[in-house]
């Protein structure tokens, strides 16, 4: 059995956070374009994903490649526990890039989910597996001869956001945010502090303390 226990402190703490607070912190650190476009949504009941970026890029094709699925298979084999497969496919909904067998293989390795500008299928079983799939839709047709991975491990731009190996990704019902590796520890530290402050502010608001007073007191909105 492959261990899925992360040793990276960012990987440990990231699942405790949510995208809104992380975006706020990244704004304050000068990273204001880190939220992936709103078309990428959770497609499964498991609607939160948090982990280390493993990037890939896929392109639409019109013929079956000589070695279909070659880089897709290589990516799954290369990923480690704690990774999230982040795939730029140019919002392609003409076939299903993702499916049940890829999900099963990733779960066995401790991969935490997939975020893609592509579609999925096999939802009849993926829903039962508890694996987070974020994408742009559903399609019953296989990607073979329709969509093919052309690079893995190289930096990508997905829905306007740059993502690299070693960056981190957090997704929930509000959307998906990419956290640059160089800012990850500080982002998580500040975000945890902000969550704590929001909890206190929420208690005041629930007691009827005026919004302006709460904002002056905590500086949180």
Secondary structure as UniProt FT lines:
FT   HELIX           9..14
FT   TURN            15..16
FT   HELIX           19..28
FT   TURN            29..30
FT   STRAND          35..36
FT   TURN            38..39
FT   STRAND          41..42
FT   STRAND          49..60
FT   TURN            66..69
FT   HELIX           70..78
FT   TURN            81..82
FT   STRAND          83..98
FT   HELIX           100..109
FT   STRAND          113..120
FT   HELIX           123..129
FT   STRAND          132..135
FT   STRAND          137..138
FT   TURN            144..146
FT   STRAND          147..152
FT   STRAND          156..158
FT   TURN            159..160
FT   STRAND          161..163
FT   TURN            165..166
FT   STRAND          168..172
FT   TURN            173..174
FT   STRAND          175..179
FT   HELIX           181..183
FT   HELIX           184..206
FT   TURN            207..208
FT   HELIX           211..218
//
